[in-house]
Amino acid sequence: MTQPEFIPPAKPIIGEEERNAVDSVLASGMVAQGPEVAAFEQEFGDQLVDGRTCVAVNSGTSGLHLGLLAAGIGPGDEVIVPSFTFAATANSVALTGATPVFVDIEPTYFCLDPRAVEAAITERTRAIMPVHLFGHPADMTALGEIAERRGVMLFEDAAQAHGATWNGASVGTFGTFAMFSLYPTKNMTSGEGGMVSCVDDEIVRRVKLLRNQGMERQYANELVGLNNRMTDIHAAIGRVQLTKIGAWTATRQHNAAFLDAHLENVVVPPVAETATHVYHQYTIRVAQDRDEVVRRLREEFQVGSGVYYPIPNHRLESLQQYAPGLDLPETERAAAEVISLPVHPSLDQSHLDRIVEAVNTVVKAGA
């Protein structure tokens, strides 16, 4: 019997329009940062962050790093971050010379627990940087209130949350800056890249200086900067993807609703009443041996899945120095229990049916 096709956990969508856009840039001869980048910045800001000014960079990590530097974060400062996320969040803080302070997540949405944030603030705390994990916004109401009352800044790691909202406001509009990743497996891509949404002209100016060796004018270096520019090739891809992300997001939400309605004996991802979830990942909790569930889904049903952040940041060798002896129970529990199932727009109904059959069969057998 022929095995069914493998269903990948994520699948970038690059079509003819993206290829044509790249060909046009190559034919123009202007492949470095140029008019395509400027147009992409304008269109991204208008469509996804309520008209905020955006600055394109060469990766999401660069976006976080430059945003932090532009906001004045450096040695002696502390920035509160989650541990249950990709290491880039804490890495970007550490690269400024500041200290990432890890706090626990709330168990429902996998985002920073405001009560844990409040307890972690010290006289050295300069900012709180939540991650809108898997496409669900963090509690920006509570975190914003804490930041204002305690006199610290608020930043957003929106790498996975293009188009998500909280209380009707777009993520990326709450903080001094926000970063969106444009890596191939994100909800939209530029091939590689990042976008920084900025609160005011001064942050915009500093991020632009920092991405370009500290220059606005050639050879007139104002500060020590980096080379974190986006190319017009990448921007051209991003501009095409920006025209498609609305429909793709609706498909992700449709796929998630089907999985919600048909999966059994797992904890499906809840959505806060005040939130729009864009399902970068569809992340469930299982009570069984998580790694065995993943193995059986792949080997018996050809259903791929993702296990994200099995080692929390505070236990990574590279970051342990910032968290000696730290106990984050909800972070540890999530790291041991979660599985991200395919939810991407390339799925058809037969794929969704097979995902449901596979999960329900494997989980029931292991109950």
N, C-alpha and C positions, 0 to 999 in steps of 0.2 A: 504494500500500500504506500502510495506517495505521501510524503509528509507535506502538510500545508506550509505556505510561505511563512517565513519568520516575521513577526510583528515587532519592529524595533521600538524601544521606549521613547525615542525622539527621532525626528526626521526633518532636517532642513529642507525647505522648498525653494529651489532656484529654478526659474523657468526662462522662457525665451525672452521675456521683457527685460529681465535682469542681464542676460547675456548681450542683448542689443544695446542696453545702456552702457555696459562696459566697453563694447566695441566703439561706441560713439566717443567716449572719453579717450580711448587709445588713438582714435583717428584725429582727435583734436590736437594731440601733442602736449596737452596740459594735464599731467597725471598726478602732480603733487597737490598740496592744498590750494584749491582755487575756487572757481564759481560753483562747482557741484557741491563742495563742502558748505559754502555760504548758503546755498539754496536749501540744502538738507537741514541745516541748523534752523533756518526760518520755518520751514514746513513742519519739522518735528515739534518745535515750540508751539506753533499755532494749533497743531492737531492734538498733542498729547499732554501739554502742561499749561493750557489756558493762556497761551501767548507769552509765557516767560522766555527770556533770552536764553538760548542754549549754545554750548560750545562743544564741538565735535573733537574727539581724541581717538587715539589708536587702540584703546582697549578699555573695558570697564574698570579694571584695576587702576589704570592711569587716571581715569575720571575721579575715582575716590581719592587717590593720592594728591592730585592737583587741587581738588576741592578742599581737602584738609589744609594743604599749604596755603591756598588762597584765603582761607578763613583764619589763618594765623596759628594753626596748631603746630606745636613743636616740643622740644625737650622740656620736661617738667610738667607737661599737661597730661591729663587723663581723659580718655574718651570711652564712654560706656557702650559696649557692643554685645550682641549675643554670641554664644559659643556654638550654637546649632545653626551653622551656615557654612558657606565656603570660606576657606582661609583668607581669601583676598580682602575680606572686610577688616579683619584684625591686622593682616599684613600691611595694609595701607596706612593704618595708624602707626604701627611700629616703624615704618619707613620714614615717617616724619621725625622720629626721635621721641614721640609721645608714647604713653603707655595705654594699651588696650585693656580695659577693665571688663572682664566677662561676667555677665549676670544670666540668670535663668530665664527660660521661656515660660509663657503660660501654656497649658497642655492642649488647649482647643485648637488654636490657629498657628502654633509653632513660632510665634513672634515674641518679642521682648515683653516680659511681665512688668507692667508699670510699678508694682509694689517692690519688686526686686531692684528696679532702677532707682527708685527713691532711696532705698536702703544703702545703695552703693555710692551715692554722691558724697564727695569729700571736698575739702577746700581746693584741691587740685583739679577737680572735674571742670572741663571746659565745654564738653558737649556730650549729647546722647545721639547715637547713630543706630536706629533700628533698621532691620532688614525686612522688607515686605516679602516674606518667604513663600516660595512656590506660587506667587501671584496673588496672595491674600494680604491686604494691607495690615500693618501693625496698628495698634490703637493710638491713632494720632491725636485724638482728643485728650486722653489721659497723659500721653507723653508730652504733648505741647503745653499742657497746664503745668506739669512738673518743671519743664524747661523754663517757662516764664517765671514761675514762683521762685525757683532756685537760681535764676540768673545765669543759665547756661544755654549754649546754642543747641539747635536741633539740626541734624543732617539726615539724609535719607539714602539708604542703599536700596534703590529700586531696580536692581539688575534684572529681576525676574517679573516685573510688575507693570509692563507697558499697558496703559489704559485702565488700570485698576483705580477705584475711587474709594474714598472714605467720607461718609456724610455728604456725598454729592460732589466733593472736591477731588480733583485728580491727584494721585500720588505724584510726587515731584514738585508740588506747589506748597509744601508745608515747611521745608527746611531752608536754612541759609543756602545750601546746595543739595541737589539730588543727582545720583548717578544711575543711568540706564545702560545696561550691557547690550552690545550688538553682536555677541558671539553667535556662531552658526546655529546652536540648538535653542537659542532664546525665541520668544514669540515672534520677533522679527530680527533680521540680521543685516549687517553690511559686509558680511564675510568675516570681518573682525573689526572691533571698534567699540566706542562708548560715547555717550552723550551726557553732558553736565548741564543741568537746569540750575540757573543762578537767580538769587533773590534780588540783586541790584547791580548797577553798572560797575561798581568797584570790584565785586566778586568776578563779574564777567571779564573785566580788564585783567585782573590778576591771573585768572585761569588761562586766558589767551597768551599772556606773557610767558607763563610757566610752560605751556605746551610748545613754545617756539623759542627756546634758548634765552628767554627773558627779553625778547625783542618785539616791538611793534614795527619799527623801521629797521631795515637791514643794517647790521653792525652797530646799532645804537642800543646795546644791551643795558637794560635798567636793573635787572636782578639776575641771580644765578638760576637758570632754568633748565629744562629738559627738552628732548626732541620727542614729543608725544603727539605729533600731528596726525590727522586722518588724511588719506589720499583721496583725490577725486574719483578714483576707481571704486573705492569702498563706499564713498558717499553716493555714487550713482546707483549702486545696488540698494543702499538704504532708502533712497528716494522712491524706488519702485516698490520696495517692501512696505513702505509707509502707506501706499495706496491700497494695500491688501490686508493690513493688520486688523481692520475692523471686521471684515468677513471672517478672517481666521479666528479671531477671538470669539465671535458668535458660534462658530463650529466647535471650538474647544468647550464652550459653555454647554452646548447641546450634547456633546459627547459625555461631559461630566454628569449632566442630568440623567442620561441613560444609565450610566454606571451607578449613580446614587440610587436609582430606582430598582436595580436588579442585583446588585451585589449582596451577599448574605454572610453573616457571621464575621464581618470585619467592621472597623470604624471608618466610615467614609468621611471625607473632609467637610466639616461644617463651614458655613459662611455666616459671618456676623450680619445682623439686620442692616447695619449702617455701611456695609461693604459691597463692592463689586469685585468678585474674584475672577481673574483672567486665566487661571489654570495653566501657568507655565508647567507645573507638574500636578498630577492628580495623585495625592499622597494619602494612603490608607495606613491604619494600624492593624497588626495581626497579633493574635495571642499565641500562635504556634511558633515553632522555630523559624524565624524569619528567613534565614539563609537557605533552609530546606524548601520553604515555599518558593523562593526565587528560583532555585535549581529545578524544581518540578515544573514550574510554569514554563521555563525555557526548554527543558529536555522532553517533556511529555506533550506539551501543547504548542511549542514554538512561539510563546508569548514572552517578549522581552520586558524587563522591568528595571527600575533604577533603585539602588540603595544609596541615598545621599547622606553624607556626613556621618558614616558609621563610627568615626573617631571624632568626637567633639573638639573644637579648636583648643580648649583649655588643656586637653591631653595630648595634643600634637607635640612632637619633639621640638619643633621649631618655635612653639609658643608657650611651652610649659613654664618658662622663666617668669611669665607674667601672672601665673596662677598657681603657685605652690600650695598643694593641699586643698584646692578649691573643690567644694561639693555642690554640684548643680543637678539635683535629682530628676527634674523634668527633662532636662537636656539629655541626660544619660538614658532615660526611659525611651524618649523619642528615637535616639540613635540606635537603640536595640530593636525597635518595633516597626519602623516605617518602611513601606515599599511604595515607590512611585510607578503607577501603571500608565501605559500609553493613553494619551488623550489628544494627541496632535491632530491637525486638520487633515492629514492624509488618510486617516482611518475611514473605512466604509462600514456599513451596517454588519457585514459578515465578520469584520475584525472585532467590532464591539461585542457581537454575540459570542465570539470565541473567547474574548477576554473574560466575559462574565462566566461562561461555562468553565473555563480553566480555573479561575479564582475560586468559584464556589465548590468545584470538585476537590481541589487541592486542600482548601481550608477545611471542608467537611471531613475529608479523610484524616486530617491531622488533629481534629477536635478531640 
